[in-house]
Amino acid sequence: MLRLQNKKIIFYISLFFIIGTLNNKNLTTMSLPTIDQIKISGLSNEKNLEILESLEPFKINDLFFLKKFHIVELLNSYNYIEDFSVFKKYPSSLNIKLKETTYLAVLNKDSKKFYIGSNGKLINFFPTKKKLPYAFGNFKLERFIKFKKAIDKSGFSYAQIKNLFYFPSGRWDIETISGKLIKFPKDDLSNSLDLFVNLLKSKNFENSKIIDLRQSGQVIIND
C-alpha cells in the first residue's frame, strides 16, 4: 500500500511539472490519457460482460479525474452484486473485482418470481439447477435475513428447508424436506431453534409431522 501511494505521489508531482512548463497555447490542446482498459472479474462470463458493457461510457474519462462514486453508483444498481472493489491502475487501466450475492430463497411477489439475495435485495428470477426453499408472506427482506442468520447459528442445516412461511404477527414457520412443519414463536427465536435442533436428535420425534414451539415452555407434537 505504501509503495502504491509513493507511485501516486511521484505521478502527481511529475504531472504538476509537466503542466507547469506548458504555455497557454499548449495547455489548451493538452489532454491526459483516457481509460483504455477495464477489467472485470469475479462473476460468470455473461455477467462480467454485461457490467463491462455498462462501463464503456467511462472510457471517455481520464483515470486521474475519474470519480469512484460514479462507478459505485452503477455497480450498486446490479442487485446480484454482493460486494466489489475498484482499483485504478495508472495511467489508463481500471480493475474491478466483484462478488456475487448468495441466493437464499425464491419469493413470489406481485405475480412474479424473485430470488432473495444475502445482500438483502431481490434479484430477477432465472432458471438454475440449485434447489432453494420458497418463502411465502409479506415481509421485509431484513426480517428474512435475520431469520436466516438465526437458523445458521442454531446448527440446523438450511439446506433441509423446503418452505418458509411468514405471518403478519411477525413469526415464522418452516417446512422441512422430510415433511416436518415447525411453528416458531415471534420472540425468543434463538432458544426455540436450539430446542428444535435437540428434538430432532431424539428418536421420540422421528415421526412427528408438526412441532409447535409457539408457547413458552411447551412443545406440542402432532404425529
Residue pairs with C-beta under 8 A, 6 or more apart in sequence:
7 90
8 90
11 90
11 91
15 64
19 27
19 30
22 30
31 62
32 62
32 63
32 64
32 65
32 91
33 62
33 63
33 91
33 92
34 59
34 60
34 61
34 62
34 63
34 92
35 58
35 59
35 61
35 62
35 63
35 66
35 92
35 93
35 94
36 59
36 92
36 93
37 92
37 93
37 94
38 52
38 55
38 56
38 58
38 59
38 93
38 94
38 95
38 96
39 93
39 94
39 95
39 96
40 48
40 49
40 51
40 52
40 55
40 96
40 98
41 48
41 95
41 96
41 97
41 98
42 48
42 84
42 97
42 98
42 99
42 100
43 51
43 81
43 98
43 100
47 80
47 98
47 100
48 98
51 75
51 78
51 96
51 98
54 74
55 71
55 74
55 94
55 96
58 66
58 70
58 71
58 94
62 92
63 88
63 89
63 90
63 91
63 92
63 93
63 94
64 90
66 88
66 94
68 86
71 86
71 94
71 96
72 84
72 86
75 81
75 84
75 86
75 96
75 98
79 101
79 117
79 119
79 121
79 122
79 123
79 124
80 100
80 101
80 117
80 123
81 98
81 99
81 100
81 101
81 119
82 99
82 100
82 101
82 102
82 117
82 118
82 119
83 98
83 99
84 96
84 97
84 98
84 99
85 96
85 97
86 94
86 95
86 96
87 94
87 95
87 96
87 97
88 94
89 95
101 117
101 118
101 119
101 121
101 123
102 117
102 118
103 115
103 116
103 117
103 118
103 123
103 128
103 130
103 132
104 115
104 116
104 117
104 118
104 132
104 144
104 145
104 148
105 115
105 116
105 132
105 133
105 134
105 135
105 144
105 164
106 113
106 114
106 115
106 116
106 125
106 132
106 133
106 134
106 135
107 113
107 114
107 115
107 116
107 122
107 134
107 135
108 114
108 134
108 136
109 122
112 125
113 125
114 122
114 123
114 124
114 125
115 122
115 123
115 124
115 125
115 132
116 122
116 123
116 135
116 141
116 144
117 123
118 145
118 148
120 141
120 142
120 145
121 141
122 141
133 158
133 161
133 162
133 163
133 164
134 162
134 163
134 164
135 144
135 163
135 164
135 165
135 166
136 163
136 164
136 165
136 166
137 165
137 166
137 167
138 166
138 168
139 166
143 166
143 170
144 164
144 166
147 164
147 172
147 189
148 158
150 189
150 190
150 193
151 158
151 161
151 174
151 193
152 158
153 190
153 193
154 190
154 193
154 194
154 196
154 197
155 197
156 193
156 196
156 197
156 200
160 176
160 177
160 178
161 174
161 175
161 176
161 177
162 175
162 176
162 177
163 174
163 175
164 172
164 173
164 174
164 175
165 172
165 173
165 174
165 175
166 172
167 173
169 186
170 186
171 183
171 184
171 185
171 186
171 214
172 184
172 189
173 181
173 182
173 183
173 184
174 181
174 182
174 184
175 181
175 182
176 182
179 209
180 208
180 209
180 210
180 211
181 209
181 210
181 211
182 196
182 210
182 211
182 213
183 210
183 211
183 212
183 213
183 214
184 192
184 193
184 196
184 213
184 214
185 192
185 213
185 214
185 215
185 216
188 216
192 213
195 213
195 219
196 211
196 213
199 205
199 208
199 211
199 219
205 211
205 221
207 223
208 221
208 222
208 223
209 222
209 223
210 220
210 221
210 222
211 219
211 220
211 221
212 219
212 220
212 221
212 222
213 219
